[in-house]
Amino acid sequence: MTKGFRFRLAGRTAPLTVEDWRKRARSRVPGMVWAYIENGADDERTLRENREAYQEWYLNQRVLTTTSGVDLRVKIAGTSLDLPVLLAPTGLAGAAHWHGDLGAARAAERAGTRLVLSSASAYSIEEVARGTAENHWFQLYPWRDRALIASLMDRARDSGFTALCVTVDVPVYGNRLRERRTGMALPPTLTPARVLNAATRPRWSYGYVRHRRTTLRNLVADESRRGGFESVEVQSDNLTSDIGWADLEWIRSRWEGPLLVKGVMHPDDAERVVDIGADGVVVSNHGGRQLNAVQPTLRALPAIAERVGDRAEVLMDGGIRSGSDVIIALALGADACLVGRPLVYGLAGGGTEGVADVLRILKEEMVRDMTMMGTASVGELSLSNLLPRH
């Protein structure tokens, strides 16, 4: 196990916003990896509108409120968090930086929050458990092979992962054109031109060659294997559209801890998920990477929160790039948010320290904005803290 993921971020060019981290990340990874990080499905309408939806709301400023401190603490799925932002499950995170999922988990701990470890992680369930101090969450796909997903659930439970997040919106891969055009469609394909492009990113190339964290480590029998883009075929072969409510019921019956279902975009589906016994739903369109032209998650959130918010916890992801975005989502009914691309921007731009800095930025922006809004805690946020743009 490699230890001590730490280096300095000082200097006049240190990132000040998540967008700054995005720009740094773009300059540090090869084109095909950037396409994987940044692209959406088809013409990327949903990817764009996930971001644009936050522009439909203004924060409601109040003055002379004597707000002397802001409390960002929440309790989600039985886990107390210092920040209502978790790191979303991100497959193949080791392609962005060799620190990968383990570095992200360590950064989350420093911010008082948690990582939701992807089934398609570059560090195995056991590696992350050994390398961290807190109990994180595990993300599961309802794949074709029940023996495989049963094994993953058992490994997560035995390793101390406390909550299970089941992603239900990937019966097939979305049509991610940028990935296909740059060779990052699963499984990735390398050409001399792509290898040459990678060579122009020497820091990334060194990390790739030295540490080889591009294997989906939960899906290989030998944990010591660190080949190229191996094991992605296992994931691809296990995708199936022949999944239904019975599969979720079976997962619920095998997992005794908190269960959240990710990829819910319709109130009727949210209600049925909760009826089956889920403890929470994650309003998500997979960052615009799956079904294109579906509505932005921020627009889907209020109806789902209204339908099931009194029976289950409601989380959301999609398009969050600032603390004010998080505030808007919480005011519209979310109990907490997950961030995916901001995680990867920090990871690609600065490894563990980059992810930690992204979370620091989001926290500082939330505290500053809520102070100027006169709102002392995230528990007070509601629709009254917002004004519609139109």
N, C-alpha and C positions, 0 to 999 in steps of 0.2 A: 504494500500500500504506500503510495507516494503521499508525503505529508507536507505541510507548510505552504499551502497555496496562498502566497501573499507577495505582493510587490507594491511599490509606491505609485500613486496616481497624482502626485503633486505637479505643479507647473501652471503657467498662465493659460495653457490650453485644456486644463482639466474640465471635463464635461459638467455643465450646470443644469442640464435638462435631459429627459429621456431622448429627445430628438438629437441632442448632442451625442449621446451614446449610440444612437442609430447611425449617425454619420461616421463615427469612429469605427463601428463594426463593419460598415460597408467598405472601408478602406483596408480592412485587415483579413478578409476572407476571400477565397477565389470566387469567380463569377458563378459557378455552378452551386456553391454552398450558399451564396447570397440569394440566388433564385429560390432555393429551398426554404430559406428563412422568411423571405419577404413576399412570396407570391400567393395569389389566391386562385380560385377556380374560374375557368372560362375568361370572360372579359373583366373579371375582378370587380364587378359592381358591388357585391356584398362586402368585399374587403374595404372598398372606399366608403360605403355608406355606414359601416360600423363606426368609422371615425367621424363622419359628418353628423351623425345623430346627436352627438354631444353639443353641436353648435345650435341645436334647437332650444337650448335652455340657458337661462341666465341664473347666476347665483344671486340670492336675495340678500343684499347687504343691509345690516343694521348697525347703528352707532351708539356710543355711550352705554355699552352693555356690561362694563366691568368684567369682561371675560379674562380671567387671569391665568387660565390653563385649559388645555384641550385634552380630553381623554379619548384615545383612539382604540381602547381595548374592547375586544369582543370575545365571545365564546362560541365556537362553531364545531359541531360534531364532537362535543365533549372536550375540545382542545381550547385552552385559553391562549389568546393571541394578543400581542401588544399593538398589532397593526391589522386592520381589516382587509389585508391584501395577502393572498397566498400565491406561490409560484405554480403556474399551471403545468400539467404534464406535457412534456415536449419531447417527442421522439427524435432520436439521432442527435441529441444535443452535443455529443462529443465531436460532431462534425464542425461545430462552431468554435469550440476550444476544447482542448483535451481535459480540462478540469471537469467539464460536463456536469452530469447530474449530481455528483458528489460535491463539487464546488458550489453548485446552486443550493444544495441542502445546507451546507455550512453557512452560506451567506444568509439564507432564510433564518437560521437559528440566531445569528448575530442581530437580526432585526426583530426578533421575537415572534417570528411567524414560521410557516412550514412550507416544504415542497410537496407537491403531489407527484410522486415518482411515476414516470411513464412505464408501461409494460415494455416499450421499445427503447429503454434507457441504455446508455453506453456504459454505465456501471450497474452491476447486478444488485438485486434486492439486498443480498447479504453484504456486499461491499459498502453500500450506502449505510446500512445498519451498523456495521463495524466502524465506519469512519465518522459517525455523527454522535452527538450527545442526546438528542431529543428523538421522540417517536414521530415520524413523518406519516404521510398518507400514501396509499398506492392506487394507481389507476389501472383499470382492467378493461380489455375489449372482450365482448361476448363472441369469441372466435368459434370456428367450426369444431375444433378439437376440445371436447369438454374435459378430457383428461389433462390437457395442457393448462387450461384456465383453472381447473381445480388445483393443480400443482402450484400455480402462481399464487392463488389465494392462500394456500397452506404455507408457502414460503414467506409471504408477506406477514401472515399472522405470527408465525414462529419467529420472525425477525423483529417483531414489536411494532409493526405498522398498525396504527390505531383505527384508521378509517379507510373505507374502500370507495373509490369513485369509478363508476362504470360508465364508459363512453359508448353511447348507443347510436351515434350518427355516422358511422363508417361501415355500412354494408358493402360498399365498394369505394375505391378511391375517387375523389373528385378529379375533374379534368384540369389539372394544374399545368397550364401551358408553358409557363416559364421553366418549370422543372423539366418538362419534356424536351424543350428546345435546348436546354443547357446540359442535358445528360443526367439530371438528378432525379428523374422519375425512378421509382423503386422497381428493380434494383438499379443503382447508378451505373453509368457506363463511362469509362475513361477513354479519351483519345489523346494523341500527341499534343494537340492544341490546348486541350484542357489541362494536361499535365504542365505545359509551359505556362499557362495562366496561373496555376497554383504556385509555380516557382517564383512568380513576381510577388508573392506573399511569403517571404522567407520565415517569418515568425510562425505563421500558421503551418507551413510545410514542415518545419522542424518539429513542432508539436505533434503533427500527424505521424511522421516517420518514427519519432522517438517513442510515442505512447500508444499509437494506433487505437484510439478510442472511437472507432466507427463501426464496431460490431454491436449488435443488439444482444447485450450480454445475458439477459434473462432467457434467451431463446437458443443458447448453445449449451451442450452438455458439459463441456470443459471450460470452467471459468477463466483459465489461463490463456485461452485463445484470444488473440487480439488482431485478427486478420484485417483485410480491407473492409469492404462493405458486405461482409458475410452475414448470414442469418436473416437478411431482410426477406429472402424467399420464404422463410418459415412464416413470417407475418403475412406476406402477400397471399400465400397458399391457404391461410386460415381465414381470410376475409370471406364472409358469406352473407348473402341477403336473406337467407333462410333462418332468420332469427325473429323471435317474437316475445310476447309477454311471458310465455312459459319459461323462456330462458332466463329472464330477469327474476322470476319467482324461484327458479332453481338456485341462482346465485344468492338471492336473499336467504334461502334456507341453509346455505353453506357458510355464510358469513355472519358471525354473531355480533360484530361491532357496528358502529355507525356506517350507514350505506347512503351514498349520494349518487344520483344518476345525471350524467352530463350529456348535453346535446338536446335538451328539451326546449322546444320553441312554441308549443301550443298549450293553452290552458287545459284542454281535455287530456292530453298526454301527461301533463304534470299531475293532474288529479289521479289518474290511474296509477302512475308511479308511486304516489303516496299511499293509495289504497293497497298496493302490493306490500307496502311496509318500508319503503325508502324513508330515510330520515331527512333527506334534502334533495333539491334539484339544482342543477347548474344550467342556467339559461345560456345557451351557447350555440353558435353556428359554425364552430370549429375555426374561428378566425377568418371566415370567408373562404376556407379551403375545400369545402365539400359542396353543398348545394348552392349554386350561384343564384342570384335574384331572390333569395329568401330575405325576409325583413332583417334589419339590424337588431342585434340582441337588446339594445337599449329600448327599442320600441316594443319588443316582445315582453320585456320585463314586467311592466306594471300589471298587465292582465294576469300573468302567472302568479305574481306576488299576491294579488287580490284573491285569486282562486285558492291558493294553498298556503299562503303565508302564515295563517293561524294554526296550521297543522304540521308544517315542516319548515326547515331552513331553506332560504332561497339565495343562491349565489349566482353570479354572472361573470362572463368574460366577453371580450371582443372590443377592440378599438381603444382601450384605455392607454393613455400616454401621459397622464398628469394626475396630480392630486385632485384637481378640480373635477376631472372625469370620475374619479372614485366617489367624490362627494355627490355628484349628480346621480350616480347609480344607486348609492345608498339612500338618497332622498326619494328615489323612485321605487324603492321597495326591496333592494338587495340587502342581505345581512352581511355580506362580504363579497369581495371580488377576487378573481384570479387574473394574473397577467402572464401571457406567453411570450409574445414578441419582445416586450421590454426585458424580460429575463434573458432572451437570447442576444439582444443587443449588448447588454452588459457583459454576458459571457464571451461573446465574440470580440468585444472591444477591450476587455480587461480581465477575463477569467473570473475567479471567485470574487476578487475585489470589485470588479465591474458590476456584478450582480448586487453585491452589498451596497454599492453606491447608487444604483438604480432604486433600490428600496429606501435608502436614506433620502433621496430626492423626493420620492412620492410622499414619504412621511412628513418631511419639512414643508412641502407644498400644502398638504392637508392641514397641518397645524396653523400655518400662516393664513390660509384662506378661511378656515373656520373661526379663527380669532377675529378677522375682519368682518365675518358674518355674525359674530356674537353668539356662536353656537359652541357650548362647552364640551359636548360629547357626541360621538357618532350615534348614540342611542336616541338623541334628540332630533336627528335629521328626518325630515318628512317633506312632503310636497310643498309645504308652506315655506321651505327654504329655497324654492326655485320659482322662477318666472318664465313662462313660455316666450319664445322669441317672437312668435306671431299670434 
